[in-house]
Amino acid sequence: MAINFDTSVLGLQKSNGDLLPRIIQYVETTTTDWITKTGGQYISEFNCNIAPKHATSHILLFAHVMVGADNNADLGLVFTRLISGGSVNNLSDSMGTSASAVNASIVTGMNVTNTQAAHYCGWHLDHPNTTSTCTYGLRAYPNGSRTMYINRRGVDTTYTGRSRVVCLEIGDI
């Protein structure tokens, strides 16, 4: 495949004239805060703001989160998006379907005890179709009345971690 270098276009071109996909911008939110959440709570500490340069761009989301819990917890996280002053919505196309309890973007443990904690990763490709500022984040879904602990284990803080959400604007997919 030939690549054309043409100063009149916004990126590298394939030989047929189509632009090659490229990263336009990178935004990251990192936290070491000890965060405690119950079912369906929005985790504002992960808010990651990005204003796409092009309405045709896609946003590639990565989450890397340390999660612990109280006793016998089933845990999940869901990617969220807020567009320029609107309301926070779960990204339903990032989630599982037909679950009896939670359709999660990332399942972070089943029957987790308060002495366990681990890092979990997930990704999602979103197409917000806008150049307005988008705020991406996560929502916690521990089962029932259980508690999710982020960046620590449930029983204590002898083991802690760092968690992050990354947004990459990718053009010309």
SULPEHU-V433632 format. One record per residue. N is the residue number from 1. RES is the residue in three letters. SS is DSSP state (helix for helix, strand for strand, loop for the rest). PHI is phi in whole degrees, 0 to 359 (* if undefined). OMEGA is omega as a letter, one per 20 degrees, with the letter a starting at -180 (NA if undefined). Layout:
n->[N N]
res->[RES RES]
ss->[SS SS]
phi->[PHI PHI]
omega->[OMEGA OMEGA]
This chain:
n->[1 2 3 4 5 6 7 8 9 10 11 12 13 14 15 16 17 18 19 20 21 22 23 24 25 26 27 28 29 30 31 32 33 34 35 36 37 38 39 40 41 42 43 44 45 46 47 48 49 50 51 52 53 54 55 56 57 58 59 60 61 62 63 64 65 66 67 68 69 70 71 72 73 74 75 76 77 78 79 80 81 82 83 84 85 86 87 88 89 90 91 92 93 94 95 96 97 98 99 100 101 102 103 104 105 106 107 108 109 110 111 112 113 114 115 116 117 118 119 120 121 122 123 124 125 126 127 128 129 130 131 132 133 134 135 136 137 138 139 140 141 142 143 144 145 146 147 148 149 150 151 152 153 154 155 156 157 158 159 160 161 162 163 164 165 166 167 168 169 170 171 172 173]
res->[MET ALA ILE ASN PHE ASP THR SER VAL LEU GLY LEU GLN LYS SER ASN GLY ASP LEU LEU PRO ARG ILE ILE GLN TYR VAL GLU THR THR THR THR ASP TRP ILE THR LYS THR GLY GLY GLN TYR ILE SER GLU PHE ASN CYS ASN ILE ALA PRO LYS HIS ALA THR SER HIS ILE LEU LEU PHE ALA HIS VAL MET VAL GLY ALA ASP ASN ASN ALA ASP LEU GLY LEU VAL PHE THR ARG LEU ILE SER GLY GLY SER VAL ASN ASN LEU SER ASP SER MET GLY THR SER ALA SER ALA VAL ASN ALA SER ILE VAL THR GLY MET ASN VAL THR ASN THR GLN ALA ALA HIS TYR CYS GLY TRP HIS LEU ASP HIS PRO ASN THR THR SER THR CYS THR TYR GLY LEU ARG ALA TYR PRO ASN GLY SER ARG THR MET TYR ILE ASN ARG ARG GLY VAL ASP THR THR TYR THR GLY ARG SER ARG VAL VAL CYS LEU GLU ILE GLY ASP ILE]
ss->[loop loop strand strand loop loop loop loop loop loop loop loop strand strand loop loop loop loop strand loop loop strand strand strand strand strand strand strand strand strand strand loop loop loop strand strand strand loop loop loop loop strand strand strand strand strand strand strand strand strand strand loop loop loop loop loop loop strand strand strand strand strand strand strand strand strand strand strand strand loop loop loop strand strand strand strand strand strand strand strand strand strand strand loop loop loop loop loop strand strand loop helix helix helix loop loop loop loop loop loop loop loop loop loop loop strand strand strand strand strand strand strand loop loop loop loop strand strand strand strand strand strand strand strand strand strand loop loop loop loop loop loop strand strand strand strand strand strand strand strand strand strand loop loop loop loop loop strand strand strand loop strand loop loop loop loop loop loop loop strand loop loop strand strand strand strand strand strand strand strand strand loop loop]
phi->[* 275 244 264 255 232 287 273 247 273 191 290 247 286 297 274 98 292 281 284 302 208 278 263 207 232 225 222 241 237 219 246 301 273 246 239 223 245 308 77 280 287 256 295 297 262 308 229 264 215 250 304 286 225 295 274 290 250 245 266 257 234 233 226 231 274 230 231 203 280 287 55 265 258 230 210 234 232 291 233 215 234 253 33 85 282 259 284 236 293 276 298 281 261 254 292 226 66 284 280 239 225 266 258 282 224 272 252 144 235 57 283 268 286 264 261 199 202 270 234 236 202 216 205 255 250 234 289 61 204 248 286 297 249 251 259 192 224 235 270 225 282 286 50 262 289 239 256 248 248 71 194 271 289 287 193 246 286 233 230 210 238 234 206 237 239 239 241 277 240 259 62 280]
omega->[r r r r a a a r a a r a r a r r r r r r a r a r a r a r a r r r r a r a r a r a r a a r r a a a r r a r a r a a r r r a r r r a r a r a r a r a r a r r r r r r r r r r r r r r r r a r r a r a r r r a a r a r a r a r r a a r a r a r r r r a r r r r a r a r a r r r r r r r a r a r r a r a a a r r a a r r a a a a r r r a r r a r a r r r a a r r NA]
